[in-house]
């Protein structure tokens, strides 16, 4: 894959990410909203390439995607990593605050359906009908999750993957994010959190708190993060899993 200069992209109204020669995503951005979720950050770019290069590509049968796995993206922002998971055949739920959804996330998900479907046709070498990617957008506020749990009566779904990027930039968000992850995770869930080490106390505090919440934690080796663009060496990806010997699954 050619090196892409994606080091300074927040001023672009549309950011094009070429994941391989035959597949790109085109993401709308707004850098004047006073909300950091309406532009794509370096950690989302690195997580997106890591997911695309380490998870096997979708397979098809009778025009249907045969993945049958689910993914939840928290704090989706422009939706890059979640849309990569959708392109890999995951039934993907992308979440953020309502203002982010309205400004960038929902439009990007709508645009991505055609980009992903065209790539699937390329993988299949066919022009025949292929089912659309399974993409859902839903508002989710981690700070309001406890109230939502008390009001809802239906069982909570768990997901095969939970992903998030650049959601941890102040210590006050650490516990709400971990509560949300634990709420939707099972011991089989793979949790990938990408973040930039801007503040040692915030990053290390997240890892320490995750352990106290019953998660096993390990950092993905930097050498496994494909640097196919002019990137940011301060970005880390942490893999979390609930310990199997503890009952951390929350229910209503």
C-alpha positions in Angstrom: 0.0 0.0 0.0 1.3 3.5 -0.8 2.2 5.8 2.0 -0.5 8.4 2.5 0.1 11.8 4.0 -2.8 11.9 6.5 -0.9 13.7 9.2 -2.8 17.0 9.0 -6.3 16.5 7.7 -8.7 18.3 10.1 -9.1 21.2 7.7 -10.5 19.0 4.9 -14.2 19.1 4.4 -14.0 15.5 3.0 -11.3 13.1 4.1 -10.6 10.2 1.8 -8.9 7.2 3.4 -7.6 4.6 0.9 -7.6 1.3 2.8 -6.3 -0.6 -0.3 -6.0 0.1 -4.0 -9.7 -0.9 -4.6 -11.4 0.5 -1.5 -11.6 4.0 0.0 -13.9 5.7 2.5 -14.9 9.3 2.1 -15.7 11.0 5.4 -17.3 14.4 5.9 -15.7 16.6 8.6 -16.6 19.8 10.3 -13.8 21.6 12.2 -15.8 24.6 13.4 -18.3 22.9 15.7 -16.4 23.2 19.1 -16.8 19.4 19.3 -13.7 17.2 18.8 -15.9 14.4 17.5 -16.6 16.0 14.1 -13.1 15.5 12.7 -10.9 12.4 12.3 -8.1 12.0 14.8 -4.8 10.1 14.3 -5.8 7.3 16.7 -8.9 6.6 14.5 -6.8 6.3 11.4 -4.3 3.9 13.0 -7.0 1.8 14.5 -8.8 1.7 11.1 -5.8 0.4 9.3 -5.0 -2.1 12.1 -8.5 -3.5 11.9 -8.5 -3.7 8.1 -5.1 -5.5 8.0 -5.6 -7.9 10.9 -9.3 -9.1 10.5 -10.0 -11.4 7.6 -11.9 -10.0 4.7 -15.6 -11.0 4.4 -16.8 -14.1 2.5 -20.1 -14.4 0.6 -22.6 -17.0 -0.1 -25.7 -16.5 -2.3 -25.1 -12.7 -2.2 -25.0 -12.7 1.6 -22.1 -11.7 3.8 -21.1 -14.7 5.9 -19.5 -13.0 8.9 -22.4 -13.0 11.3 -20.5 -11.1 14.0 -21.3 -7.8 15.7 -19.3 -4.7 16.6 -20.1 -1.7 18.8 -18.2 1.5 18.2 -18.3 4.0 21.1 -17.7 7.7 20.5 -17.7 7.1 16.7 -17.2 10.7 15.7 -16.9 10.6 11.9 -17.2 6.8 12.0 -14.0 5.7 10.4 -13.1 2.6 12.5 -16.8 1.5 12.8 -17.2 1.7 9.0 -14.1 -0.3 8.5 -15.7 -3.0 10.7 -18.8 -2.8 8.6 -16.7 -3.2 5.4 -15.3 -6.4 6.9 -18.8 -7.8 7.2 -19.6 -7.0 10.9 -23.1 -5.9 11.8 -21.9 -2.6 13.3 -23.6 -0.2 15.7 -22.0 3.2 15.6 -22.8 5.6 18.5 -22.1 9.1 19.7 -23.9 12.2 21.0 -26.9 13.4 18.9 -25.1 16.6 17.6 -22.2 14.5 16.3 -24.6 12.0 14.7 -26.5 14.8 12.9 -23.4 16.7 11.7 -21.1 14.0 10.5 -21.8 10.4 11.6 -25.1 9.7 9.9 -24.1 11.3 6.6 -20.9 9.4 6.6 -22.6 6.1 7.2 -25.1 6.8 4.4 -22.2 7.6 2.0 -20.2 4.6 3.0 -22.9 2.1 2.1 -22.2 2.6 -1.6 -18.4 2.6 -1.1 -18.5 -0.7 0.8 -20.9 -2.3 -1.6 -18.8 -1.4 -4.6 -15.8 -3.0 -2.9 -17.7 -6.1 -2.1 -18.6 -6.4 -5.8 -14.9 -6.1 -6.5 -14.0 -8.9 -4.1 -16.7 -11.1 -5.6 -15.8 -10.1 -9.2 -19.5 -9.7 -9.9 -22.1 -7.1 -10.7 -24.9 -9.1 -9.3 -26.8 -8.1 -6.2 -25.0 -8.2 -2.9 -26.8 -7.4 0.4 -26.0 -4.0 1.9 -23.6 -3.6 4.8 -25.3 -3.8 8.2 -24.8 -0.3 9.7 -26.9 1.2 12.5 -26.4 4.6 14.1 -27.7 5.3 17.6 -27.2 8.0 20.2 -25.3 6.9 23.3 -24.2 9.1 26.2 -22.0 7.2 28.6 -22.8 9.7 31.4 -26.5 8.9 31.0 -26.1 5.2 30.7 -27.1 4.4 34.3 -30.4 6.2 33.9 -31.0 4.5 30.6 -30.4 1.1 32.2 -32.9 1.7 34.9 -35.6 2.7 32.3 -35.1 -0.1 29.8 -36.5 -3.6 30.4 -35.0 -5.6 27.6 -31.8 -7.6 28.0 -28.6 -5.9 27.0 -26.9 -7.3 23.9 -23.2 -8.2 24.0 -20.9 -7.7 21.0 -18.1 -9.7 19.5 -16.0 -6.5 19.2 -16.2 -3.1 21.0 -13.9 -0.4 19.6 -13.2 3.2 20.5 -10.6 5.8 19.4 -9.5 9.0 21.1 -12.4 8.9 23.6 -10.1 9.3 26.6 -8.7 12.8 26.8 -9.6 13.7 30.4 -9.7 11.6 33.6 -13.4 12.3 34.2 -14.3 10.2 31.2 -12.4 7.1 32.2 -14.9 5.5 34.6 -18.0 6.3 32.4 -16.3 4.8 29.4 -15.3 1.6 31.3 -18.8 1.3 32.7 -20.2 1.5 29.2 -17.7 -1.1 27.9 -18.4 -3.5 30.7 -22.2 -3.1 30.2 -22.0 -4.3 26.6 -19.1 -6.8 26.9 -19.0 -10.5 27.6 -15.8 -12.5 28.4 -15.7 -13.3 24.7 -15.7 -9.7 23.5 -12.6 -8.3 22.0 -12.2 -4.7 23.1 -9.8 -2.4 21.2 -9.1 1.2 22.5 -6.9 3.5 20.5 -5.6 6.7 22.2 -2.9 9.2 21.9 -0.6 9.5 24.9 -1.0 13.2 25.5 -1.3 13.0 29.3 0.4 10.1 31.1 -2.0 10.4 34.0 -5.1 9.9 31.9 -3.7 7.0 29.8 -2.2 5.2 32.8 -5.3 6.0 34.9 -7.4 4.3 32.2 -5.3 1.1 32.2 -5.2 0.9 36.1 -9.0 1.5 36.3 -9.7 -1.1 33.6 -7.9 -3.7 35.7 -9.9 -2.8 38.7 -13.1 -3.2 36.6 -12.1 -6.8 35.9 -10.4 -6.4 32.5 -7.2 -8.0 31.3 -5.2 -5.4 29.5 -2.3 -5.4 27.0 -0.9 -2.9 24.5 -0.7 -4.0 20.9 3.0 -3.9 19.9 3.8 -0.7 18.0 5.6 -2.8 15.4 2.2 -4.4 14.5 0.7 -1.0 13.7 1.1 -0.6 10.0 2.5 2.9 9.3 1.0 3.3 5.9 0.6 7.1 6.3 2.7 9.8 7.9 1.3 9.1 11.4 1.7 9.8 15.1 4.0 7.6 17.1 2.2 8.6 20.3 -0.9 6.6 19.4 -1.4 3.3 21.3 -3.9 0.5 20.9 -4.9 -1.3 24.0 -6.7 -4.7 24.0 -9.1 -5.4 26.8 -11.0 -8.6 27.7 -13.1 -9.4 30.7 -11.6 -11.9 33.0 -13.4 -15.3 32.7 -13.2 -16.0 36.4 -15.3 -13.0 37.3 -18.9 -12.1 36.6 -18.7 -8.6 35.2 -21.6 -8.8 32.8 -24.2 -6.3 33.7 -27.9 -6.9 33.2 -31.2 -5.1 33.7 
